[in-house]
């Protein structure tokens, strides 16, 4: 795979700015054409790079500012009026 693998690796590591080069250079860097990939090329890339999917990340949601403010005000109110 030699040079082809190195070029694709550079693209994977984002060392090639595909947004700011002519379209023909993009195809050259990606080793593809306007018609897309052959089945064999697609299978090779799948073996190298894996499936094109995003990693799922757990998101920790914080209470909104309104909820925090409301809880604070309830606490202050309770302190002021609990004799």
Rosetta blueprint (number, residue, H / E / L):
1 X L
2 X H
3 X H
4 X H
5 X H
6 X H
7 X H
8 X H
9 X H
10 X H
11 X H
12 X H
13 X L
14 X L
15 X L
16 X L
17 X L
18 X H
19 X H
20 X H
21 X L
22 X L
23 X H
24 X H
25 X H
26 X H
27 X H
28 X H
29 X H
30 X H
31 X L
32 X L
33 X E
34 X L
35 X L
36 X E
37 X L
38 X L
39 X H
40 X H
41 X H
42 X H
43 X H
44 X H
45 X H
46 X H
47 X H
48 X H
49 X H
50 X L
51 X L
52 X L
53 X L
54 X L
55 X L
56 X L
57 X L
58 X L
59 X L
60 X L
61 X L
62 X L
63 X L
64 X L
65 X H
66 X H
67 X H
68 X H
69 X H
70 X H
71 X H
72 X H
73 X H
74 X H
75 X H
76 X H
77 X H
78 X H
79 X H
80 X H
81 X H
82 X L
83 X L
